[in-house]
Amino acid sequence: MERLKVVLDWFPNTNHTGYLIAKKRGWFADEGLDVEISGEVHGSMHLGDADFICGPEISMLDCMERGEDMTCVAVMTQKCDSGIVSLKEAGITRPRELEGKRLTHWSPAWFHKAIGRIVEVDGGDYSKVKLLNMDVGDIVATLGTTADATWVYENWENQVLIEAGKEINYFNLGDVDPIFDFCAPAMAAARSTLEKKPEAVRKFLRTLDRAYREVAADPEGTVLEVKDMMPAGSSDSLLIRSQRHLAPIFLDDKGRWGRIRPERWDRMADYMLSAGVISKRRENEYTNGYFD
C-alpha cells in the first residue's frame, strides 16, 4: 500500500465529504492507497511532512513565497464559496459597512491586501475597520460578543449560525469583485510527492473525482453516511442543508471534480503580485496534469 498523508484546511466538514466517503467506502484502499486524513482550525498553511494540504489559493501562493515546495493540484468547488458573515443586528450588508466594526483576521499579510481591496472597491476605508487577530473555531460564540464579522466559507459557518437560530447577513466576495472567485478551497501537493509518487497522486485524484461525483448526485445520503466523521454534535439538518448548498458547485460543466480553471487562479495570483504579497509568479503554481 502507498501511504499518503492529507491535512485539511479545517476540521472535516461538508467541503471534505468526498475525502471521507472515499475513505469510508474503501475506495482509496481499492487503489492501493493508505490515506491518512487529519484537520484542525488554522489560519495559515504549513506542509510539513504531509503529501497534500488543503487551503485557499492565496495561502498556497504565500507558502510558495516562503519557499515551501508545493503545487496546487485540485480545487474543491467551481465557485469560491467564501465571504463575510455577521449577525443581522450588526448592519453589515456590504464591504464598506465593515468600517467601525470588529473583523477577525489571520496573521498573513495577504489577508489585509485581500480584504483591504474588497472594502476599497466598495468605497470604504480599510483603516477604519477594527481588526482582531484570531482563528474562529466557534462562530456562534464569537459573533456579537468578541467580533462583529468574520471571513468564512458559506457552507459551514453560515449553516452553523442558522442552526443556532441566528439571523445573519452575508456577502460573497466574488460577487463584489471577480478576483475573489479564486481557487478556494483547494488542495496542494508537495512537489516531492509529485516527483516520487506520480501514479499514487493520479490514483488519489481519480478516487476523489469519483467520490465527489457521488456526493454531487446524492448530497443527503453521502453526508449522513459519514456523519460520524464530522464534528460531534452536527445535526442532520445542518449537514444536509450544507451539503445540498455545495452539491451544485462541486463539478465543472463537464461533470468533473477538481479541475482548475486558469482564469480563476491567474486573477488572484496576478493581484497578489501587484499588491506585493508575492515577489513573482512561479512555474508549477498549479496543474491539472495529474487527472486522467
Protein Blocks (a to p, Z undefined) as FASTA:
>chain_A
ZZdddddfbdcdfklmmmmmmmmnommmmnopacdddddddfbdcfklafbdcddfklmm
mmmmnopacddfbdfbfcdcbdcdddfklopabfklmgopacdddfblklmmmmmmmmmm
nopafklpccdddddfblmlmnoplpmbdcddfklmmmmmmmnopacddddfklmpmklm
ccdddddddfklmmmmmmmmmmmmmmmmmmmmmmmmmmmlmmmmmmmmmcehiafklmmm
mmmmmmmmmpcfkopahiacfklmmmmmmmmmmnomagbdcehkbccklpZZ
